[in-house]
């Protein structure tokens, strides 16, 4: 059985809930957050948010077969961001975001570390990939801290930018992660 909750010293990573919609709308209603994400439009779309939360609930009903498993991040009982794995039936791709009021406190490094430990311990995958916009220094710094290495450059479509933006593609092997953490 795949555990659906991850606890760290300060955080709880848990499946998204329908009652997260208002927190998502508040945090993702900030262009400074959304401009670094590929799939979230600006302004934030409540119907799209509801649809995401419904898909997330369905994924967590059968996590072993899910293609995507998102975690919402709680700090002191308040939702502050998310970490997600997509393409779980292939090579998993990690993505993450954090509400601006919570930047600079180490929350995302703590959440990504815990999520990667969960992935490698529970799914049998030995490789994870990620992609970040070249302008997203904070995300690239987290990838570097976790041991990801650059494997390429590309363009990704950005809903907030209404078009393609340059990205760096990275990968992390389980063996490299476990020896470094």
N, C-alpha and C positions, 0 to 999 in steps of 0.2 A: 504494500500500500504506500502511495506517495503522500508524505506529510504535506498538509496545506498551510501550515503556519510555521514561521521561522522567528525565533526570538534572539535578539542580541542584547547587549548591555542596556541600550537606550531605546531600541526599536522593536516593533512587531511588524513582520511582513505577513500579510494575510490576503485571502481572496477578496476581490472587490465585492462590494455590496450595493444594492440599489440605493440605499440611503447615503451613499458617497457622492451622489450627483451634485449636490450643492457645493461640497468641498472641491470637487473636480472643476465645477464652473468658476468658482472663485480663483483657484490656483491657475487654471488653464485659461482664464480670461485675461491673463497678463502676457502681452506680446513678448516681453523679455524672456519668458519661459518658452512660449510656443514657437518663437522664431528659430529655435534650435531643434525642433521636432519635425519629422517628415509627415506624419499621418494626422496631426491635429490641426484643424483649420482655425483661422482667426478672423473674426471673433469666434469664440467657442460656441459650438452648436449643441444645444440641450438635447435635441432628438438624437443626434449622433452619439452623445454621451450615454443616453438611455440604451441605445442599441449596443454600444460597447459593453455596458454593464450586464446586459442580458446575455451577450455572447460569452463574457467571462464566467458568468454563473453556469452556463451550459458546459463550458470547457472543464470547470472544476467538478462537474458531476461524473466525468469519466477522464480523469487526468492522464491515465496511461495511454489513451488514444488521442488526446488533444494535440492540436498543432500549435496552439498558443496557450501559455499559462501566465497570466499577469498576477502580480502581487501589489496590493496597495501598502504603503508604508505609514504606520502610525507611530507618533511620538507623544507620550503622555495622553493617549486616548484620542488624539487628533490626527486625521489623515493629512500627510504633508507631501506625498509624492507617490511614485510607482516604479517598480522594476518589472520587466516582462521578458519572457522567453518566447520567441516565435520560431517557427519551422522545427518544432521538437521532433517531428518524424524524419527529419533530414539532419542537417547540421544546425544546432540551435544558434539563434541570433539573440543577443541580449540588447535591451534598450532600457532607458531609464530617464526620469525627469523628477525635478524637485521644485516645489513652490518657492518663489523668490524670498519670502520672509525667513526661510530656513537655510539659505545659502551660507556657506562659509563656516559651518559648524561641524563638518565631518560626517554628516548624516548619510550622504550618498555613498561615500567610501565604505562606511559601515554596512549599508544595505547591500551594495554590490558584492562585497566580500562574502556576506552571508548567503546571498543568492547563488553565487558561484559555488560555494561549498555545498549547498543544497543540490545544485544541478549535478555536480560531479559525483556526489555520494549516492544520489537516489535514482538517477536516470540511466546510468551506464554509458553516457556520452564521454568521449575523451577529448573533444574539441568544441570550442564555442567561438563564434565570430561576432564582430560588432562593426558599426559604422557610425561615424560622427562627422558633422559638418566641420570643415577646416577652421571655421571661425569659433568653434565651441571649445575653447581652451580648457574649461573645467572638465568636460567629459573626456577629452583627450588625456588630461592629467590623471583622471581616475583609471583609465585604461592602462596607462603606463605604470601606475602604482600597483595594479593587479597583475602585471606581467604580460599584457597583450603586446604583440609586435605587429608593426605595419606590414600588410601584404599587398596593398594596392591603393589606387586612387580611383574615384568614380564620380558620378553625378547621381543625386537622388532627387526625386520629385518632392517638393515641399508644398503642402497644402497652405501653410501660412504665407509663403512667398509666391504662391501661384506659379511655380515653375521649378526647374532644376537648380540645384546648388551643389558646389564641389564638396566632396567628402573624402575622408581617409578610411580605408577598410583595415581592420585588424583581426587577429586571431589569438587565441590562448589555448594551449594544450594542457590537459589535466596534469601531466607529469611536470610541466614547468610551473604550474600553479601550486601544486602540492609541495614542491621543493622550496618555493618562495614564501609559502604561508603556512 
